[in-house]
Amino acid sequence: MITEELKKLYCTYTGHEPEAIEELPSSGSNRRYFRLTGTPTLIGVSGTSLEENQAFLYMADHFRKKGLPVPQVVAKSDNDAFYLQEDLGDTLLFNAIEKGRKTSVFDEEEKQLLRKTMHLLPAVQFSGADGMDFSYCYPQSEFNSRSILWDLNYFKYCFLKATGMEFQEDRLEDDFQKMTDVLMRSSSATFMYRDFQSRNVMIKEGEPWLIDFQGGRKGPVYYDVASFLWQAKANYPESLRKELLKEYLDSLCKYQPVDEKYFYAQLRHFVLFRTMQVLGAYGFRGYFEKKPHFIQSVPFAIENLRQLLQEPYPEYPYLCHVLKELTELKQFTDDLQKRRLIVKVTSFAYKKGIPEDSSGNGGGFVFDCRAVNNPGKYDRYKPFTGLDKPVIRFLEDDGEITTFLEHVYGLVDASVKRYMERGFTNLSICFGCTGGQHRSVYSAQHLAEHLNQKFGVQVNLMHREQNIEQTFKAKS
């Protein structure tokens, strides 16, 4: 009985029984955690793999000697199957940044926790590796070609094949080998945490503490950066990723010179690799072990994959073809459509009223074009609209509309960017003028084309008084 073994270990260490034993929620591993309440309150751990336990026990001791923030192990059983460690509390970094994750708007307190964590990472990678006996690492002592191919095939068998997709396995394996070659050119003597992400960082008195590092090994620094910043459900906006990358590089410079151009170029490959490895884990833990948390994470990882594939990886042509096809599978695109922004742009005449927002979200922007010089004052332009060349030439030669739209673009672009980051699905933008024929039509048409071109969002355009509708489809 696990609780009896932990109680016995607690008695041996403290001289008395714990007041209570409570099992804590488990995550992805088969390790079980218990809180033994008393004086002191400790965390009891039971692991079925003795080699994995021994890896953790060795690393925890080594890291503490290096001054790194990890829980102290205070007692262990003779066979290493059970051990007691310091209780760091209940606050995972993942939970501490919950509001930011759910809204993509991270407040200063959340950002500060993330900065501290990224600042700590190089210390783990370099100080942690100093004097470490990597032979204790389990199941591999280093990040090598074999472990890379294990993870790539984990993705292939546990996720890709589980979707029912057809692909040419031989061609895929060729690209797996190419990726292995690219990743292996970054070998180094640093410590690679392997699963460095916000669920494996705890917050104690406002500072990050490291847990679940037993899968670590010798390996390149890029992997942990990719693991943390592209964690599927963390939902970091691109602007925050860039800020945290800068924090990491500033800290990394204390340990080695940094060629930023090479760093970013190589990091892209590790992000793609890590995303595939994570999908393999989600497939196994979710589809086969039926753990709902992992199934819920799949759409976030697929979205990361979509974003990555927007910039090509010419080194792996067939792999990218397969991955793009994967992201377009109906079970994933259906979920994406629920979360994808659609912008509605309308031109209208004020005398007929401002258009209602049919999405139910209360509208958005309404821009008044009536201060711009009006072609409708002149008889020769009255038969035309803002879509016709004579009116377009008049407005652009006059120039007022160009200045007007520059300001509109500045406001709307900022909102579209944030709406996309926060997962909002509707934005309404209306342009009104006297008759809804010239200035408002020109403005609405140009903004719709601009947003579709710049952000790739779907834009539903309506020139209300002209009874003209046009859809600019989202770009994949």
C-alpha positions as CSV (number, residue, x, y, z in Angstrom):
1,M,0.0,0.0,0.0
2,I,1.6,3.3,-1.1
3,T,0.2,5.4,1.7
4,E,1.5,3.0,4.3
5,E,5.0,3.0,2.8
6,L,5.0,6.9,2.7
7,K,3.7,7.0,6.3
8,K,6.5,4.7,7.4
9,L,9.0,6.9,5.7
10,Y,7.6,10.0,7.3
11,C,7.7,8.4,10.8
12,T,11.3,7.4,10.3
13,Y,12.2,10.9,9.3
14,T,10.2,12.9,11.9
15,G,9.6,10.4,14.7
16,H,5.8,10.7,14.5
17,E,3.0,9.9,12.1
18,P,1.6,12.6,9.7
19,E,-1.8,14.1,10.7
20,A,-3.3,13.3,7.3
21,I,-2.3,11.9,3.8
22,E,-4.1,13.3,0.7
23,E,-3.4,12.3,-2.9
24,L,-2.7,15.2,-5.3
25,P,-4.0,15.3,-8.8
26,S,-1.7,13.6,-11.3
27,S,-0.6,15.0,-14.7
28,G,0.9,13.1,-17.6
29,S,3.2,10.7,-15.8
30,N,2.5,7.6,-13.9
31,R,4.1,9.0,-10.7
32,R,1.8,9.6,-7.8
33,Y,2.1,12.5,-5.4
34,F,0.7,12.8,-1.8
35,R,0.7,15.6,0.7
36,L,1.6,14.4,4.2
37,T,0.2,17.1,6.5
38,G,1.9,17.6,9.9
39,T,5.1,19.1,11.3
40,P,6.6,19.4,8.8
41,T,4.2,19.0,5.9
42,L,5.9,17.1,3.1
43,I,5.2,15.8,-0.4
44,G,5.4,12.0,-0.8
45,V,6.2,10.5,-4.2
46,S,5.7,7.0,-5.5
47,G,7.3,6.2,-8.9
48,T,7.0,2.8,-10.7
49,S,10.3,3.3,-12.5
50,L,13.3,3.0,-10.2
51,E,15.6,4.4,-12.8
52,E,13.4,7.5,-13.2
53,N,13.3,8.0,-9.4
54,Q,17.1,7.7,-9.2
55,A,17.5,10.3,-11.9
56,F,15.3,12.7,-10.0
57,L,17.0,12.1,-6.7
58,Y,20.5,12.6,-8.2
59,M,19.5,15.7,-10.1
60,A,17.6,17.3,-7.1
61,D,20.7,16.9,-5.0
62,H,23.0,18.2,-7.7
63,F,20.9,21.2,-8.5
64,R,20.5,22.2,-4.8
65,K,24.3,22.1,-4.5
66,K,24.4,24.5,-7.4
67,G,22.0,26.9,-5.7
68,L,19.1,26.2,-8.1
69,P,15.5,26.5,-6.8
70,V,14.4,22.8,-6.6
71,P,12.6,21.0,-3.8
72,Q,14.8,19.4,-1.2
73,V,14.5,15.6,-0.8
74,V,14.5,14.8,2.9
75,A,14.1,11.0,2.9
76,K,13.9,8.0,0.6
77,S,13.3,4.3,0.9
78,D,16.1,1.9,0.6
79,N,15.0,0.7,-2.9
80,D,14.3,4.3,-4.2
81,A,10.7,3.5,-4.9
82,F,9.4,6.2,-2.4
83,Y,10.7,9.5,-1.2
84,L,9.7,12.6,0.7
85,Q,10.4,16.1,-0.5
86,E,9.9,19.7,0.5
87,D,6.3,21.0,0.0
88,L,6.4,24.0,-2.4
89,G,2.7,24.7,-2.0
90,D,-0.1,24.5,-4.7
91,T,0.6,27.3,-7.2
92,L,1.8,26.1,-10.6
93,L,3.0,28.8,-12.9
94,F,0.4,27.5,-15.3
95,N,-2.3,28.5,-12.8
96,A,-0.7,31.7,-11.8
97,I,-1.0,33.0,-15.4
98,E,-4.5,31.6,-15.9
99,K,-6.1,35.0,-16.7
100,G,-3.5,35.8,-19.3
101,R,-3.8,32.3,-20.9
102,K,-7.6,32.6,-21.2
103,T,-7.6,36.2,-22.6
104,S,-4.1,36.5,-24.2
105,V,-3.8,39.7,-22.2
106,F,-1.1,39.1,-19.5
107,D,-0.9,41.7,-16.7
108,E,2.4,42.9,-15.3
109,E,2.4,40.4,-12.4
110,E,2.0,37.5,-14.8
111,K,4.7,38.9,-17.2
112,Q,7.1,39.3,-14.3
113,L,6.7,35.6,-13.3
114,L,7.3,34.6,-16.9
115,R,10.4,36.9,-17.1
116,K,11.8,35.4,-13.9
117,T,11.3,31.9,-15.3
118,M,13.0,32.7,-18.6
119,H,15.8,34.4,-16.8
120,L,16.4,31.3,-14.7
121,L,16.5,28.9,-17.6
122,P,20.2,29.5,-18.7
123,A,21.3,29.0,-15.1
124,V,19.6,25.6,-15.1
125,Q,21.1,24.8,-18.5
126,F,24.7,25.9,-17.7
127,S,25.2,25.7,-13.9
128,G,23.0,22.6,-13.8
129,A,25.3,20.9,-16.3
130,D,28.5,21.9,-14.5
131,G,29.8,18.7,-12.8
132,M,26.7,16.7,-13.6
133,D,27.1,12.9,-14.2
134,F,24.8,12.5,-17.2
135,S,24.9,8.7,-16.8
136,Y,22.1,9.1,-14.2
137,C,19.8,10.5,-16.8
138,Y,16.9,8.3,-17.8
139,P,16.0,7.0,-20.4
140,Q,18.8,8.6,-22.3
141,S,21.9,10.4,-21.1
142,E,21.9,12.8,-24.0
143,F,19.9,14.3,-26.8
144,N,21.0,12.2,-29.8
145,S,19.8,11.1,-33.2
146,R,18.1,8.0,-31.7
147,S,16.0,10.0,-29.2
148,I,15.1,12.5,-32.0
149,L,13.8,9.6,-34.2
150,W,12.0,8.1,-31.3
151,D,10.1,11.3,-30.8
152,L,9.4,11.8,-34.5
153,N,8.0,8.2,-34.7
154,Y,6.0,8.8,-31.5
155,F,4.3,11.6,-33.5
156,K,3.9,9.4,-36.5
157,Y,2.4,6.4,-34.8
158,C,0.5,8.0,-31.8
159,F,-0.9,11.0,-33.6
160,L,-0.6,11.1,-37.3
161,K,-1.8,7.6,-37.9
162,A,-4.5,8.0,-35.3
163,T,-6.1,10.7,-37.5
164,G,-6.5,8.2,-40.4
165,M,-4.5,10.3,-42.8
166,E,-2.8,8.6,-45.6
167,F,0.9,9.4,-46.3
168,Q,4.0,7.9,-47.9
169,E,5.9,6.6,-44.9
170,D,9.2,6.2,-46.8
171,R,9.2,9.9,-47.9
172,L,8.3,11.0,-44.4
173,E,11.2,9.0,-42.9
174,D,13.6,10.7,-45.4
175,D,12.5,14.1,-44.0
176,F,12.7,12.8,-40.4
177,Q,16.4,12.0,-41.1
178,K,16.9,15.5,-42.6
179,M,15.4,17.0,-39.5
180,T,17.6,14.9,-37.3
181,D,20.7,16.2,-39.1
182,V,19.6,19.8,-38.6
183,L,18.8,19.4,-34.9
184,M,22.1,17.5,-34.2
185,R,24.2,20.4,-35.5
186,S,23.3,22.1,-32.3
187,S,24.8,19.6,-29.8
188,S,26.2,21.1,-26.7
189,A,27.3,20.1,-23.1
190,T,24.4,22.0,-21.5
191,F,21.5,20.5,-19.4
192,M,18.3,20.0,-21.4
193,Y,15.3,20.0,-19.1
194,R,13.2,18.4,-21.9
195,D,9.8,19.2,-20.5
196,F,10.4,22.8,-19.4
197,Q,6.9,24.4,-19.4
198,S,4.6,26.3,-17.1
199,R,3.1,23.1,-15.5
200,N,6.6,22.1,-14.3
201,V,7.3,25.4,-12.6
202,M,5.9,26.2,-9.2
203,I,5.6,29.7,-7.6
204,K,6.7,30.1,-4.0
205,E,6.8,33.5,-2.4
206,G,6.7,35.1,-5.9
207,E,9.7,33.1,-7.3
208,P,9.8,30.2,-9.7
209,W,10.8,26.8,-8.5
210,L,11.6,23.8,-10.7
211,I,9.9,20.4,-10.6
212,D,9.6,17.3,-12.8
213,F,13.1,17.6,-14.3
214,Q,13.8,13.8,-14.1
215,G,13.5,13.4,-17.9
216,G,16.4,15.9,-18.5
217,R,19.7,15.0,-20.2
218,K,22.6,16.6,-22.0
219,G,21.4,18.6,-24.9
220,P,21.1,21.9,-26.8
221,V,19.5,25.0,-25.2
222,Y,17.0,25.6,-28.0
223,Y,14.8,22.7,-27.0
224,D,13.8,24.1,-23.6
225,V,13.1,27.6,-25.1
226,A,10.8,26.0,-27.7
227,S,9.1,23.8,-25.0
228,F,8.3,26.8,-22.8
229,L,7.4,29.5,-25.2
230,W,5.3,27.3,-27.6
231,Q,3.6,25.3,-24.8
232,A,0.2,24.6,-26.5
233,K,-2.2,25.8,-23.8
234,A,-0.1,28.6,-22.5
235,N,-1.5,30.8,-25.3
236,Y,1.3,33.4,-25.3
237,P,0.7,36.1,-27.9
238,E,3.6,36.7,-30.4
239,S,4.5,40.0,-28.8
240,L,5.0,38.4,-25.4
241,R,7.0,35.6,-26.9
242,K,9.4,38.1,-28.4
243,E,9.7,39.9,-25.0
244,L,10.5,36.6,-23.2
245,L,13.0,35.5,-25.8
246,K,14.8,38.8,-25.3
247,E,14.8,38.1,-21.5
248,Y,16.3,34.7,-22.2
249,L,19.0,35.9,-24.6
250,D,20.0,38.6,-22.1
251,S,20.5,36.0,-19.5
252,L,22.2,33.5,-21.9
253,C,24.8,36.1,-22.8
254,K,26.2,35.7,-19.3
255,Y,27.2,32.1,-20.1
256,Q,28.2,32.2,-23.8
257,P,28.4,34.6,-26.8
258,V,25.1,34.7,-28.8
259,D,24.7,35.0,-32.5
260,E,21.1,36.1,-32.5
261,K,20.5,35.5,-36.2
262,Y,21.7,31.9,-36.0
263,F,19.9,31.4,-32.7
264,Y,16.5,32.4,-34.1
265,A,17.1,30.4,-37.3
266,Q,17.9,27.2,-35.4
267,L,15.2,27.8,-32.8
268,R,12.5,27.5,-35.6
269,H,13.5,23.9,-36.2
270,F,13.3,23.0,-32.5
271,V,9.9,24.6,-32.3
272,L,8.6,22.5,-35.1
273,F,10.2,19.3,-33.7
274,R,8.9,20.0,-30.2
275,T,5.3,20.7,-31.5
276,M,5.4,17.3,-33.3
277,Q,6.7,15.6,-30.1
278,V,4.0,17.2,-28.1
279,L,1.3,16.1,-30.5
280,G,2.6,12.5,-30.2
281,A,2.3,12.8,-26.4
282,Y,-1.3,14.2,-26.7
283,G,-2.2,11.4,-29.1
284,F,-0.9,8.7,-26.7
285,R,-2.2,10.3,-23.5
286,G,-5.5,11.5,-25.0
287,Y,-6.5,9.1,-27.7
288,F,-5.1,5.9,-26.1
289,E,-5.1,6.6,-22.4
290,K,-8.3,8.7,-22.6
291,K,-7.1,11.6,-20.5
292,P,-9.3,14.6,-21.4
293,H,-6.7,17.3,-20.5
294,F,-4.5,16.1,-23.4
295,I,-7.3,15.9,-25.9
296,Q,-8.3,19.5,-25.0
297,S,-4.8,20.6,-25.7
298,V,-4.7,19.3,-29.3
299,P,-6.4,22.3,-31.0
300,F,-3.8,24.7,-29.4
301,A,-0.9,22.6,-30.7
302,I,-2.5,22.4,-34.2
303,E,-2.8,26.1,-34.2
304,N,0.9,26.5,-33.3
305,L,1.6,24.2,-36.2
306,R,-0.4,26.3,-38.6
307,Q,1.4,29.4,-37.5
308,L,4.8,27.7,-37.9
309,L,4.0,26.5,-41.4
310,Q,3.3,30.0,-42.6
311,E,7.0,30.4,-43.1
312,P,8.3,27.5,-45.1
313,Y,10.9,24.9,-44.0
314,P,12.5,24.1,-47.4
315,E,14.7,21.4,-45.7
316,Y,11.6,19.1,-45.2
317,P,9.3,19.5,-48.3
318,Y,7.3,16.3,-47.9
319,L,7.0,16.6,-44.1
320,C,5.6,20.1,-44.5
321,H,3.2,18.9,-47.1
322,V,1.9,16.2,-44.6
323,L,1.7,18.7,-41.7
324,K,-0.2,21.2,-43.8
325,E,-2.7,18.5,-44.8
326,L,-2.9,17.5,-41.1
327,T,-3.9,21.0,-40.1
328,E,-6.6,21.1,-42.7
329,L,-8.3,18.0,-41.5
330,K,-12.0,18.6,-40.8
331,Q,-11.8,17.7,-37.1
332,F,-9.2,20.5,-36.7
333,T,-10.6,23.1,-39.1
334,D,-14.1,22.9,-37.5
335,D,-12.6,23.9,-34.2
336,L,-10.5,26.6,-35.8
337,Q,-13.6,28.2,-37.5
338,K,-15.2,28.5,-34.1
339,R,-12.3,30.7,-32.9
340,R,-11.3,32.5,-36.1
341,L,-11.9,36.2,-36.4
342,I,-14.3,37.5,-39.0
343,V,-14.4,41.2,-39.8
344,K,-17.5,42.8,-41.1
345,V,-17.0,46.0,-43.0
346,T,-20.0,48.1,-44.2
347,S,-20.5,51.3,-46.1
348,F,-23.7,53.2,-45.4
349,A,-25.6,56.5,-45.7
350,Y,-26.2,58.4,-42.4
351,K,-29.6,59.4,-43.4
352,K,-30.6,55.8,-43.5
353,G,-29.1,55.0,-40.1
354,I,-26.0,53.3,-38.7
355,P,-26.0,49.5,-39.5
356,E,-26.8,47.2,-36.6
357,D,-24.2,44.6,-35.5
358,S,-25.8,41.2,-36.1
359,S,-23.1,39.4,-34.1
360,G,-24.6,40.6,-30.9
361,N,-21.2,42.0,-29.7
362,G,-22.3,45.6,-29.6
363,G,-20.6,47.0,-32.7
364,G,-17.1,48.2,-33.2
365,F,-15.8,51.2,-35.1
366,V,-18.0,53.7,-36.9
367,F,-16.1,56.2,-39.0
368,D,-17.6,59.4,-40.4
369,C,-16.3,60.1,-43.9
370,R,-18.3,63.4,-44.3
371,A,-15.3,65.6,-43.6
372,V,-13.6,64.3,-46.7
373,N,-14.1,66.3,-49.9
374,N,-17.3,64.9,-51.5
375,P,-17.2,63.9,-55.2
376,G,-21.1,63.7,-55.1
377,K,-21.2,67.6,-55.2
378,Y,-20.2,67.4,-58.8
379,D,-22.7,66.2,-61.5
380,R,-20.1,64.2,-63.4
381,Y,-19.4,61.9,-60.5
382,K,-23.0,61.3,-59.5
383,P,-23.5,58.2,-61.7
384,F,-20.5,56.6,-60.2
385,T,-19.6,55.0,-56.8
386,G,-16.4,54.7,-54.8
387,L,-15.6,51.5,-56.8
388,D,-15.3,53.3,-60.1
389,K,-12.1,54.8,-61.5
390,P,-13.3,58.4,-62.0
391,V,-14.3,58.6,-58.3
392,I,-11.1,56.8,-57.1
393,R,-9.0,59.2,-59.1
394,F,-10.8,62.2,-57.7
395,L,-10.4,61.1,-54.1
396,E,-6.8,60.0,-54.4
397,D,-5.8,63.2,-56.3
398,D,-7.5,65.3,-53.7
399,G,-5.6,63.3,-51.0
400,E,-7.9,63.9,-48.0
401,I,-9.2,60.3,-48.1
402,T,-5.6,58.9,-48.0
403,T,-4.8,60.8,-44.8
404,F,-8.1,59.8,-43.3
405,L,-7.5,56.1,-44.0
406,E,-3.9,56.2,-42.7
407,H,-5.4,57.0,-39.3
408,V,-8.2,54.4,-39.7
409,Y,-5.6,51.7,-40.5
410,G,-3.6,52.6,-37.4
411,L,-6.7,52.2,-35.1
412,V,-8.2,49.1,-36.8
413,D,-4.9,47.2,-37.3
414,A,-4.2,47.4,-33.6
415,S,-7.6,46.1,-32.7
416,V,-7.5,43.3,-35.3
417,K,-4.1,42.2,-34.0
418,R,-5.3,42.0,-30.4
419,Y,-8.7,40.4,-31.4
420,M,-6.7,37.6,-33.2
421,E,-4.4,37.1,-30.2
422,R,-7.3,37.0,-27.8
423,G,-9.4,34.6,-29.9
424,F,-12.3,37.0,-30.5
425,T,-14.5,36.0,-33.5
426,N,-16.3,39.2,-34.6
427,L,-15.4,42.8,-35.3
428,S,-17.6,45.3,-37.0
429,I,-16.3,48.4,-38.9
430,C,-18.6,50.9,-40.6
431,F,-18.0,53.9,-42.8
432,G,-20.7,56.4,-43.3
433,C,-21.1,59.4,-45.6
434,T,-24.0,61.5,-46.9
435,G,-25.3,59.1,-49.6
436,G,-23.3,55.9,-48.9
437,Q,-22.1,56.0,-52.5
438,H,-18.6,57.6,-52.9
439,R,-16.4,58.2,-49.8
440,S,-17.8,55.5,-47.6
441,V,-17.7,52.9,-50.4
442,Y,-14.1,53.8,-51.3
443,S,-13.0,53.6,-47.6
444,A,-14.8,50.3,-46.8
445,Q,-13.5,48.6,-50.0
446,H,-9.9,49.7,-49.3
447,L,-10.0,48.7,-45.6
448,A,-11.5,45.3,-46.4
449,E,-8.7,44.6,-48.9
450,H,-6.1,45.9,-46.5
451,L,-7.1,43.7,-43.6
452,N,-7.4,40.6,-45.7
453,Q,-4.0,41.2,-47.2
454,K,-2.2,42.1,-44.0
455,F,-3.8,39.7,-41.5
456,G,-5.3,37.0,-43.7
457,V,-8.6,37.3,-41.9
458,Q,-12.0,36.7,-43.5
459,V,-13.7,40.0,-44.3
460,N,-17.4,40.2,-45.1
461,L,-17.8,43.4,-47.0
462,M,-21.2,45.1,-47.6
463,H,-21.9,48.3,-49.5
464,R,-25.4,48.6,-48.0
465,E,-26.8,51.4,-50.2
466,Q,-25.4,49.8,-53.3
467,N,-26.7,46.4,-52.4
468,I,-23.2,44.9,-53.1
469,E,-21.7,42.1,-51.0
470,Q,-18.2,40.6,-51.2
471,T,-16.4,38.0,-49.1
472,F,-12.6,38.0,-48.8
473,K,-11.7,34.5,-47.6
474,A,-9.3,33.8,-44.8
475,K,-5.9,32.9,-45.9
476,S,-4.6,29.6,-44.4
